[in-house]
């Protein structure tokens, strides 16, 4: 079968949320096909005032981290559909290089070399290609990609309780200053001792939550450059969003 090329959005069934990153991204692409999130609205009042000294420690810890490898668990908590779970591995290297690998039954692969993003769906045998700049422009994703400033890109609303990071994990409630469609706030779970990032929780206006926990985190690891590229083979359908 020859390679097919499309321009514009992905065909029905293929999931590609520009937020990935993010969380991932850490705001990581929505690999669980749970439908669109609700539009953002005002966040609820925080339970405690923002811990500024710890927030500074988080920024310092993140600036010092050049690379990491980790297992992750993702859990979507939605009022209408209950819980959906996925897991896999993430590899990250500054500036802006990442590899998110989701395991079956939600198998997908997201790779970026800092310039181009590839999202491969093995089931549909297609790959979506987009420029990273188009995803991050005008958003706080620069911080999550290692090139931004936490307090410049986010407004700290205070501290919240949340599950997912460990018994002593504390969560900052952060609102993107420039806004991300469908995202109300991010809860950033960190170690109160070191400021190391342990978990992310993305919250929409209906309090639906996407939780990403980092497990077995290895910092400062050597990662081959080839892990941040993707080879398109002839049998893949190619969906171009980078033109």
N, C-alpha and C positions, 0 to 999 in steps of 0.2 A: 504494500500500500504506500503510495507516495505521500510526501509531507503536505499537509493542508495548512494554509495560512489564512487567518482571519484578522481583521482590524476591529478595534472597538472592544466592547464588553464581552465577557465570557458567555458561552452558551448556557442554556438552562441546565442546572445541576452542578455547575462548576462554581466553587466558592472562592471569592477573592476579595477580602476586606482590606482596604488601603491602610487601615490602622496598623497593620503589622509593624507593625513592627512593633514593633513595638513592642509591644509588648510586646507588645509584647511586648517590638516590640514584645519585644516584651509586650507589645500591645498586639502582638502576634495575631496573624490572620485567623479568622474564624473557621477553623477546620471542622468544627461540629456544625452541621447544617441546621442551625436552630432558627433561621430567619432573621430579618432585620431588627436591630435594636430600636428602642423608642428614642424620640428626639430629646435632647438634653433640656433640663430645667434646673431651677435652683437646688443646690445641695442642702440637706437638712443641717441643722445646727450641730457643730462638733461637740463631743462630750468633754474635751479638755482643750485648753489653749495650745497653740503650736509650740513644740519644744525646739526652739531656735538653735541652742547649742548642739543638740543631736542632729538637727537638719544640716548644720554645717559639717558635722562629722560624716554624714552620709555623702555629701558632695565631695569631701576630701577622699573618702574611701573609693568612690566611683572614679574620680580622676586618676587615682593611683592604679586602678585595675586596667591592665592592658589586654588581657585575654582571660577567658574561662571556658570550661566545659562542664556541663551539668545534665543530670536527668531532670525531667520536669513532669509534673502532673497538672492537667488542666481540667477544671470542673465548671460547667455552666449551670447556674441555678436560676431557673426561669419559673415565674409564677404559673404559666400556662402549661408547661411541658415537664416540670420537675427537673431532675438532674441529668446531665449528660457529661460523660467523662472521656478523656483521652490522655495519652502519655507518649513520651518519646525522649529525644535528646536535643540539646542545643549546644552549639559551638559559637563562640563570639571572639572577635578580635578587632580592636580599634585600628583605624576609624571606620565604623559602619559596616563591617563584614560579619555576616551571620549565616548559620545553617540550622534550620529547624526541621527535624525529622520526626513526623508523627507515625506511630506504629499502628498495625492493624488492630481493630477493624476500621479505624479512621485514617488510613494510610495516606499521607501527603508529604511533600517535601518543598520547603521554601528555602531558597538560597539567594544571598546577595553578596556581590563583591565590592560594595560601597558605591557602585554606579548603576548597576542593573539588578532588577529583582526577577527571579524565575520562580513560579509556583507550578509544581508538577503534580498532576493527579493521575496515579497509575491506573485507577479503575476506568477513567474516561480516556486515558492515553492522550492527554493534552497538557500543554505547558503554556502558561500565561506569562508574557514578558512585559515589563514596565520599567521605566526609569525611576530610580530611587528618589531623585530630586522631586519628581512630580508627587510622590507620596508624602514627602516631608515638608514641602514648601508651605510656610504659613502655619505650621503646627509645632508643638513642643517635642516632636519626635527626635529633634537634634540631640536633646539630652540623653535620651534612651540609646542613641547611636554613638554616644561618647563624644559629642562635639558641642554640647550646650551647657547651660547653667541652670541648676535646679530651681533657684528662687526667681531667676529671670523668666523661665519658661512656664512655671507653675505658681499659683497662689496657694499658700498653705492655709487651709481652713481650720486646722486643728488636728486633734488625735481622735481616732475611733477604735472601737473594738471590732475585731474581725477574726475569722478562723482561717487557718491555712498556713501559718508561718512557724508554729511551734509555741510552746507554753509561754515563753518570755518575750515573744515577738511583739513589737509595738508598731502601730500603723498610723502613718501620716495620711490625712485626707487632703488630696491635691486636686485643684481645678486648673485645667489648661488655660492660660491667659488668653491665647488666641482662639481657643475653641477647637474641638474635633466633632464633626457631625455624629450624633447618636451617643456621645459620651458625656456623662454628667460629671464624673470625677474618677480619680484613681486613688486607691488605697495602697500605699507603698509600705510593705512590711519589712522591718529592719531589725537587726540585733541592737539592743540598747547599749551593749558594751562597745562594739566595734563600729557600728553604723553600716555593717555589711547588709546588702539587699538579700532578702530571703523569699519574698513573695510579692505578687502584684494582684490587685483585685480591681477589675474595671466594672463600673456601676453605671447603669442608665437611669432615666428618670422614673422608671417603674420599680427601681431597686433590684432589677435582674442583675446578676453578678457573674462575671467570668473570672475565676480564680486560677492563677498560675503559681505553683509552688516550685522552687528550685531545690533539688535534692542531690546530695553527693557532689557538691560544688567544688571544682578544682580550679584554682586561680593561678594565673601566670604560666599556663601550659603552652607547650609548643604545638601549633596546629599547622599542618601542611597547607600551602596556599591553594592547592587544588581542591580543598574542601569548600572553598568559597566561589567556585565556578560550576557551571552546569552545561553539559553537552547535549544539544538537541539532536536526536537521531531521526532518520528518515520516516519512521513509522508514526512519529508523534504529530498530532494536530497542534499547530502553533497559533496562539491568540496574541496578536500584537497590540499592545497599548503604549508602545514606546516610540510611535511615529507621529 
